[in-house]
């Protein structure tokens, strides 16, 4: 019987979230034949949007920083900048903090130099400390080579791999830094507000990694027109142009013919076998371990991954106004029940830390005013319903969600009195929903970025397999994309990397 030759790909990318889409497109743009696998029925991961009663809502991507900076650079390299349109929050700036215990709102100016000046004036006794924080934050950001792709020569080191840069600040926590300066609890909370955007408390994340996230957010945050779908649509158009093969409802089921800790032959869950030069796994670390053969891993490696702590997840509420609100704001508000973010981000804490985002979305029947709220929660909060298949029919679970939603609505109406009695909830979701959907344990930001922890990033025990994603380098869309840029350079080398970097204006 004649043997049918296996279909060959230069690289197989597993997972079609923002890191997987980024990796697949970069590789295809330098001439590689790429296969993108997605276990869901459609691509996009947490970048996907969904609709309720015709109103679009984002699953996991809600706002970002980096326009005019690292995000714009990456979009230019991927040649999709024109498809990603920022929508900035209403004046006076990009974010606000509402302190429930004193019923007080603190509004951030859009630019970080203005924010630094405003905070120094608000807290005169700590003005020097505040200015020092912003100075140190800028130093860390500008001395992390990957935060500016224009500095190509500084990015490269021997072995055709991008230089991540290691600073002294990588070895102290954000809390240690605040303790050293002697900052008050309230100022710490204000300066570490965006810890809610990486999911690791100040007592656990390095000062440098916090600053790599917070610098861009302090310098201007924005929504994106059409949300995460804008990225998916832009990628899909490019995938068609560069003949990226996409298979949904499919992943790697077995690594075959392993020689010298390398596997160039893969069996897929759709029953086919293919060959490849490399594989890039853009999925949660625990899912990566499921793919790697036990013959190339050891007990220590598997225990290490098992012991990774996930960040918190969210209870999400998606609502619309029941009538047009004349003074409806376009804002992002952090709601803190107490001015102690480390406490708020701790498990089993009764205090609340949530984000409330108000925006306007286009529907077939015109524009609607939308409110999205995200309250931090952990898996143990609803563990009792984890293994129930049809939770929509479970009376206790639905009662739990209803009570949680009522609490959030009360908080929203406290922050926005003009919305009292004028909100219609279209959907709610717990951390269990995200776990079902993304197979990530429900974590909003993958695994925690702990000081001294070596996350799965780059080459894996199978030497032609690589790990990328928001659990690798930095959390969020930008961190996930950056991880793919770094490993892309490792796979294709400096010269091909240079050809794409030249697109940056």
C-alpha positions as CSV (number, residue, x, y, z in Angstrom):
1,X,0.0,0.0,0.0
2,X,1.3,3.4,-0.9
3,X,2.1,5.6,2.1
4,X,0.5,9.1,2.0
5,X,3.1,11.8,2.8
6,X,2.5,13.9,5.8
7,X,1.6,17.5,5.2
8,X,4.6,19.6,6.3
9,X,4.7,22.9,8.0
10,X,7.6,25.1,9.0
11,X,5.9,25.9,12.3
12,X,2.8,24.8,14.1
13,X,1.3,27.4,16.5
14,X,-1.1,26.0,19.2
15,X,-3.6,28.5,20.5
16,X,-5.1,31.4,18.6
17,X,-5.3,34.1,21.3
18,X,-3.4,37.3,20.7
19,X,0.0,35.7,21.2
20,X,-0.8,32.8,18.8
21,X,-2.2,35.2,16.1
22,X,0.9,37.4,16.5
23,X,3.3,34.5,16.2
24,X,1.5,32.9,13.2
25,X,1.4,36.2,11.3
26,X,5.1,37.2,12.0
27,X,6.3,33.8,10.8
28,X,4.1,33.8,7.6
29,X,5.3,37.3,6.7
30,X,8.9,36.0,6.4
31,X,7.8,33.1,4.2
32,X,7.1,30.3,6.6
33,X,4.3,27.8,6.0
34,X,2.3,28.0,9.2
35,X,-0.5,25.9,10.8
36,X,-2.5,27.5,13.6
37,X,-4.5,25.2,15.8
38,X,-7.4,26.3,18.1
39,X,-9.3,23.9,20.4
40,X,-12.3,26.2,20.3
41,X,-14.7,26.3,17.4
42,X,-13.3,29.8,16.3
43,X,-10.1,31.7,16.7
44,X,-9.4,34.6,19.0
45,X,-9.4,33.3,22.5
46,X,-10.2,36.0,25.0
47,X,-10.0,38.6,22.2
48,X,-13.4,37.4,21.0
49,X,-16.5,39.4,21.4
50,X,-20.0,38.1,22.0
51,X,-23.4,39.6,21.5
52,X,-26.5,39.7,23.7
53,X,-29.7,41.1,22.2
54,X,-27.5,42.5,19.4
55,X,-25.2,44.4,21.7
56,X,-21.4,43.5,21.4
57,X,-19.4,42.8,24.5
58,X,-15.7,41.9,25.0
59,X,-14.7,38.7,26.6
60,X,-11.3,39.5,28.0
61,X,-9.8,42.5,26.1
62,X,-11.3,45.8,27.2
63,X,-8.7,48.5,27.0
64,X,-5.0,48.8,26.5
65,X,-2.0,51.2,26.6
66,X,0.9,51.5,24.1
67,X,-0.6,53.5,21.3
68,X,2.1,55.8,20.0
69,X,4.5,53.4,21.7
70,X,5.3,49.7,21.9
71,X,1.8,48.6,20.8
72,X,1.9,50.8,17.7
73,X,5.3,49.5,16.8
74,X,4.1,45.9,17.0
75,X,1.0,46.7,14.9
76,X,3.2,48.4,12.3
77,X,5.5,45.3,12.1
78,X,2.5,43.1,11.7
79,X,1.1,45.6,9.1
80,X,-2.3,45.9,10.8
81,X,-2.0,49.3,12.4
82,X,-4.7,50.8,10.2
83,X,-7.2,48.3,11.4
84,X,-6.8,49.0,15.1
85,X,-8.4,52.4,16.0
86,X,-8.0,53.7,19.6
87,X,-10.9,55.3,21.4
88,X,-9.7,57.4,24.4
89,X,-11.7,57.7,27.5
90,X,-13.4,61.0,28.2
91,X,-11.5,64.0,29.8
92,X,-10.0,64.6,32.2
93,X,-8.1,61.5,31.6
94,X,-7.8,57.8,31.2
95,X,-8.8,56.4,34.5
96,X,-10.4,57.2,37.9
97,X,-10.3,55.7,41.4
98,X,-13.4,55.7,43.6
99,X,-12.8,55.2,47.3
100,X,-16.0,53.8,48.7
101,X,-15.0,54.3,52.4
102,X,-14.9,58.1,51.9
103,X,-17.2,58.4,48.8
104,X,-14.4,60.2,46.9
105,X,-13.4,60.1,43.2
106,X,-9.8,60.7,42.1
107,X,-9.5,61.4,38.4
108,X,-6.2,60.7,36.5
109,X,-5.0,63.1,33.8
110,X,-4.2,61.4,30.5
111,X,-0.4,61.9,30.5
112,X,1.9,60.6,33.2
113,X,3.8,63.9,33.7
114,X,0.5,65.6,34.4
115,X,-0.5,62.7,36.7
116,X,2.7,63.0,38.6
117,X,2.2,66.7,39.1
118,X,-1.4,66.3,40.2
119,X,-0.6,63.6,42.7
120,X,2.4,65.6,44.1
121,X,0.0,68.5,44.7
122,X,-2.7,66.3,46.2
123,X,-0.3,64.6,48.6
124,X,2.2,67.4,49.4
125,X,3.8,65.5,52.3
126,X,4.8,62.7,49.9
127,X,5.4,64.8,46.8
128,X,9.1,63.9,46.6
129,X,8.3,60.2,47.0
130,X,5.7,60.4,44.2
131,X,8.1,62.1,41.9
132,X,10.7,59.4,42.7
133,X,8.3,56.7,41.8
134,X,7.5,58.2,38.4
135,X,11.2,58.7,37.8
136,X,12.0,55.1,38.6
137,X,9.1,53.8,36.6
138,X,10.3,55.7,33.5
139,X,13.9,54.4,34.1
140,X,12.7,50.8,34.2
141,X,10.5,51.1,31.1
142,X,13.2,52.8,29.1
143,X,15.9,50.4,30.2
144,X,13.9,47.3,29.2
145,X,15.1,46.8,25.6
146,X,11.9,45.0,24.4
147,X,9.8,48.0,25.3
148,X,11.1,49.9,22.2
149,X,11.6,47.9,19.1
150,X,13.2,50.8,17.4
151,X,16.4,50.2,19.4
152,X,17.1,47.1,17.4
153,X,20.8,46.9,18.1
154,X,20.2,47.1,21.8
155,X,17.6,44.3,21.6
156,X,20.0,41.8,20.1
157,X,22.5,39.6,21.9
158,X,24.4,36.5,20.8
159,X,22.5,33.6,19.5
160,X,19.8,35.5,17.5
161,X,17.6,36.2,20.5
162,X,16.2,39.4,21.9
163,X,17.8,40.8,25.0
164,X,15.1,41.0,27.8
165,X,17.3,43.0,30.1
166,X,17.6,42.3,33.8
167,X,17.5,45.2,36.3
168,X,18.1,45.3,40.1
169,X,14.4,46.2,40.4
170,X,13.6,42.7,39.1
171,X,14.6,41.3,42.5
172,X,12.5,43.4,44.9
173,X,8.7,43.5,45.2
174,X,6.6,46.6,44.6
175,X,5.7,46.5,48.3
176,X,9.4,46.4,49.2
177,X,9.9,49.5,47.1
178,X,7.0,51.3,48.8
179,X,8.3,50.3,52.2
180,X,11.8,51.6,51.4
181,X,10.3,55.0,50.5
182,X,7.9,55.0,53.4
183,X,4.7,55.7,51.4
184,X,1.3,55.9,53.0
185,X,-1.4,53.2,52.3
186,X,-3.5,55.5,50.1
187,X,-0.6,56.7,47.9
188,X,0.5,53.1,47.5
189,X,-3.0,52.2,46.3
190,X,-3.1,55.1,43.9
191,X,0.4,54.3,42.4
192,X,-0.3,50.6,42.2
193,X,-3.9,50.9,40.9
194,X,-2.9,49.1,37.7
195,X,-1.9,46.0,39.6
196,X,-5.5,45.1,38.8
197,X,-4.3,44.9,35.2
198,X,-1.6,42.3,35.8
199,X,-3.3,40.4,38.6
200,X,-0.3,40.0,41.0
201,X,-0.4,41.8,44.4
202,X,2.3,44.4,45.2
203,X,3.7,42.0,47.8
204,X,4.4,39.4,45.1
205,X,5.3,41.1,41.8
206,X,8.6,42.7,41.2
207,X,8.8,46.4,41.1
208,X,10.2,46.3,37.6
209,X,7.4,44.1,36.1
210,X,4.8,46.3,37.7
211,X,6.4,49.4,36.1
212,X,6.6,47.7,32.7
213,X,2.8,47.4,32.8
214,X,2.0,50.6,34.6
215,X,4.2,53.0,32.6
216,X,2.1,52.8,29.4
217,X,-1.2,52.8,31.4
218,X,-0.1,56.0,33.2
219,X,0.7,57.5,29.8
220,X,-2.7,57.0,28.3
221,X,-5.2,54.1,28.0
222,X,-7.8,53.5,25.3
223,X,-10.4,51.2,24.1
224,X,-10.3,49.8,20.6
225,X,-13.1,50.3,18.1
226,X,-14.8,46.9,17.7
227,X,-12.8,45.7,20.7
228,X,-10.9,42.4,20.4
229,X,-12.7,41.6,17.2
230,X,-10.7,44.3,15.5
231,X,-7.5,42.3,16.1
232,X,-9.2,39.0,15.0
233,X,-10.5,40.5,11.8
234,X,-7.2,42.1,11.0
235,X,-5.4,38.9,11.6
236,X,-7.9,36.8,9.6
237,X,-7.4,39.1,6.6
238,X,-3.6,38.7,6.8
239,X,-4.0,34.9,7.4
240,X,-5.8,34.7,4.1
241,X,-3.2,36.8,2.3
242,X,-0.3,34.7,3.6
243,X,-2.0,31.3,3.4
244,X,-1.9,30.5,7.1
245,X,-3.8,27.3,7.6
246,X,-6.2,27.4,10.5
247,X,-7.8,24.4,12.1
248,X,-10.4,24.9,14.8
249,X,-11.6,22.2,17.3
250,X,-8.1,20.8,17.0
251,X,-4.8,20.6,19.0
252,X,-1.8,18.3,19.3
253,X,-2.8,15.0,20.7
254,X,0.6,13.2,20.5
255,X,4.3,14.0,19.8
256,X,5.7,11.3,17.6
257,X,9.2,10.0,16.6
258,X,11.0,11.8,19.4
259,X,14.8,11.8,18.8
260,X,17.3,13.8,20.8
261,X,14.5,15.5,22.6
262,X,13.0,16.7,19.4
263,X,9.7,15.9,17.7
264,X,9.1,16.7,14.1
265,X,6.1,14.6,13.7
266,X,2.7,15.3,15.4
267,X,-0.6,13.6,15.7
268,X,-3.5,16.0,15.9
269,X,-6.8,15.6,17.6
270,X,-8.6,15.6,14.2
271,X,-6.8,12.3,13.5
272,X,-4.3,13.6,11.0
273,X,-0.5,13.5,11.3
274,X,1.7,16.3,10.1
275,X,5.4,17.1,10.2
276,X,7.0,20.4,11.3
277,X,10.3,22.1,12.1
278,X,9.0,23.8,15.3
279,X,6.0,24.1,17.4
280,X,5.0,27.2,19.4
281,X,2.6,26.7,22.3
282,X,0.6,29.9,23.0
283,X,-1.6,28.3,25.8
284,X,-1.7,28.1,29.6
285,X,1.4,26.4,31.1
286,X,-0.8,23.5,32.5
287,X,-2.1,22.9,29.0
288,X,1.5,22.9,27.7
289,X,2.4,20.1,30.1
290,X,-0.5,18.0,28.8
291,X,1.0,18.1,25.3
292,X,4.7,17.4,26.3
293,X,5.5,13.7,26.5
294,X,6.4,12.4,29.9
295,X,9.6,10.9,28.3
296,X,11.1,14.4,27.9
297,X,9.9,16.0,31.2
298,X,10.7,15.1,34.7
299,X,8.9,15.2,38.1
300,X,10.6,18.5,39.1
301,X,9.5,20.2,35.8
302,X,5.9,19.0,36.2
303,X,5.7,19.9,39.8
304,X,7.1,23.4,39.0
305,X,4.3,24.0,36.5
306,X,1.7,22.6,38.8
307,X,2.8,24.9,41.6
308,X,2.4,28.1,39.5
309,X,-0.3,30.3,41.1
310,X,-3.0,31.7,38.9
311,X,-4.0,35.3,39.1
312,X,-7.5,36.1,40.1
313,X,-10.4,35.8,37.7
314,X,-13.5,38.0,37.4
315,X,-17.2,38.1,38.0
316,X,-18.2,40.0,34.9
317,X,-21.4,42.0,34.4
318,X,-22.5,43.4,31.1
319,X,-25.4,45.9,31.0
320,X,-27.0,48.6,28.9
321,X,-29.0,51.7,29.9
322,X,-32.7,51.4,29.6
323,X,-32.9,55.0,28.3
324,X,-30.5,57.5,26.9
325,X,-28.4,59.2,29.6
326,X,-27.6,62.8,28.7
327,X,-24.4,63.0,30.7
328,X,-23.3,59.4,30.0
329,X,-19.5,59.3,30.5
330,X,-16.8,57.2,28.6
331,X,-14.7,56.2,31.5
332,X,-12.7,53.6,33.3
333,X,-13.2,53.6,37.1
334,X,-11.4,51.4,39.7
335,X,-13.8,50.9,42.6
336,X,-11.9,50.2,45.9
337,X,-13.9,49.5,49.0
338,X,-10.7,50.2,51.0
339,X,-7.5,52.1,50.1
340,X,-5.4,48.9,50.3
341,X,-4.8,47.2,47.0
342,X,-2.7,44.4,48.4
343,X,-5.6,43.5,50.7
344,X,-8.2,43.8,48.0
345,X,-6.2,41.4,45.8
346,X,-5.8,38.8,48.5
347,X,-7.9,35.7,48.5
348,X,-10.7,35.3,51.1
349,X,-10.9,39.1,51.5
350,X,-14.4,40.5,51.9
351,X,-13.3,43.9,50.5
352,X,-14.0,44.6,46.8
353,X,-11.8,45.7,44.0
354,X,-13.5,46.1,40.7
355,X,-13.3,47.9,37.4
356,X,-16.3,49.7,35.8
357,X,-16.1,50.6,32.2
358,X,-18.7,52.8,30.5
359,X,-18.8,53.1,26.8
360,X,-20.9,53.4,23.7
361,X,-21.3,50.5,21.2
362,X,-22.8,50.4,17.7
363,X,-25.6,47.9,17.0
364,X,-27.9,47.3,14.0
365,X,-30.5,49.5,15.7
366,X,-28.1,52.4,16.5
367,X,-25.7,53.2,19.3
368,X,-26.3,52.0,22.8
369,X,-24.8,53.0,26.2
370,X,-23.0,50.1,27.8
371,X,-21.7,49.4,31.2
372,X,-19.2,46.6,31.9
373,X,-18.0,45.7,35.4
374,X,-15.4,43.2,36.6
375,X,-15.0,42.2,40.2
376,X,-12.0,40.1,41.3
377,X,-12.8,36.6,42.3
378,X,-11.1,33.2,42.8
379,X,-12.0,29.7,41.8
380,X,-12.8,28.7,45.4
381,X,-15.6,31.3,45.5
382,X,-17.7,29.0,43.3
383,X,-15.9,25.7,43.5
384,X,-19.0,23.9,44.5
385,X,-20.5,24.3,41.0
386,X,-17.3,23.6,39.1
387,X,-18.2,20.1,37.9
388,X,-21.8,20.8,37.1
389,X,-22.4,20.5,33.3
390,X,-25.4,22.7,32.8
391,X,-25.1,25.5,35.4
392,X,-27.7,27.6,33.6
393,X,-30.3,25.1,35.0
394,X,-28.8,25.0,38.5
395,X,-31.0,27.1,40.8
396,X,-28.4,27.6,43.5
397,X,-25.7,28.8,41.1
398,X,-28.1,31.2,39.3
399,X,-29.2,32.6,42.7
400,X,-25.5,33.1,43.6
401,X,-25.0,35.0,40.3
402,X,-28.1,37.1,40.8
403,X,-27.0,38.1,44.3
404,X,-23.5,38.9,43.1
405,X,-24.9,41.0,40.2
406,X,-27.2,42.9,42.5
407,X,-24.2,43.8,44.6
408,X,-22.3,45.1,41.6
409,X,-25.2,47.1,40.4
410,X,-25.4,48.8,43.8
411,X,-21.7,49.7,43.5
412,X,-22.1,51.0,39.9
413,X,-25.0,53.2,41.0
414,X,-22.9,54.5,43.9
415,X,-20.2,55.6,41.4
416,X,-22.6,56.8,38.7
417,X,-25.8,58.1,40.5
418,X,-27.2,59.1,37.1
419,X,-27.5,55.4,36.2
420,X,-29.6,54.5,39.3
421,X,-32.6,52.3,38.2
422,X,-31.6,52.7,34.6
423,X,-29.5,49.6,33.9
424,X,-30.6,46.4,32.3
425,X,-28.2,43.4,32.8
426,X,-27.8,41.4,29.6
427,X,-25.2,38.9,30.8
428,X,-23.1,37.8,33.8
429,X,-20.2,35.4,34.1
430,X,-18.2,33.9,36.9
431,X,-14.6,32.6,36.9
432,X,-16.2,29.2,36.0
433,X,-17.4,30.6,32.7
434,X,-13.9,31.7,31.8
435,X,-12.5,28.4,32.8
436,X,-14.9,26.6,30.5
437,X,-14.2,28.9,27.7
438,X,-10.4,29.3,27.8
439,X,-9.3,26.2,29.7
440,X,-7.0,28.5,31.8
441,X,-8.3,27.9,35.3
442,X,-10.4,31.0,34.9
443,X,-7.4,33.3,35.5
444,X,-7.7,36.7,34.0
445,X,-3.9,37.1,33.5
446,X,-2.5,33.6,33.4
447,X,-0.1,32.8,36.1
448,X,1.2,35.3,38.6
449,X,4.4,37.1,37.8
450,X,6.2,36.4,41.1
451,X,9.6,37.7,42.1
452,X,12.2,35.0,41.4
453,X,9.8,32.7,39.5
454,X,10.8,31.3,36.2
455,X,7.7,31.1,34.1
456,X,7.5,28.9,31.0
457,X,8.9,31.0,28.2
458,X,11.0,30.1,25.2
459,X,12.5,26.7,24.6
460,X,10.7,23.8,26.3
461,X,12.0,20.2,27.2
462,X,11.2,19.3,23.6
463,X,13.9,21.4,22.1
464,X,12.0,22.5,19.0
465,X,8.9,23.5,21.1
466,X,8.5,27.0,22.5
467,X,6.2,28.6,25.0
468,X,4.7,32.1,24.6
469,X,1.7,34.0,25.9
470,X,0.7,36.2,28.8
471,X,1.9,33.7,31.3
472,X,5.4,33.9,29.9
473,X,6.8,37.4,29.9
474,X,4.2,40.0,30.9
475,X,0.4,39.7,31.3
476,X,-2.1,41.3,29.0
477,X,-2.3,41.8,25.3
478,X,0.9,43.7,25.0
479,X,2.9,41.2,27.1
480,X,1.5,38.3,25.2
481,X,2.4,39.9,21.8
482,X,5.9,40.8,23.0
483,X,6.5,37.2,24.0
484,X,5.8,36.2,20.4
485,X,8.1,38.8,19.0
486,X,10.9,37.5,21.1
487,X,10.5,33.9,20.2
488,X,9.9,34.8,16.6
489,X,13.3,36.3,16.5
490,X,14.7,33.2,18.2
491,X,13.2,31.0,15.5
492,X,14.0,33.0,12.3
493,X,17.1,34.9,13.3
494,X,18.2,38.5,13.2
495,X,18.2,39.2,9.5
496,X,14.6,38.2,8.9
497,X,13.7,40.0,12.1
498,X,15.4,43.2,10.7
499,X,13.3,43.1,7.6
500,X,10.1,43.5,9.6
501,X,11.4,45.9,12.2
502,X,12.1,48.4,9.3
503,X,8.4,48.9,9.0
504,X,8.4,51.0,12.2
505,X,8.0,54.7,11.5
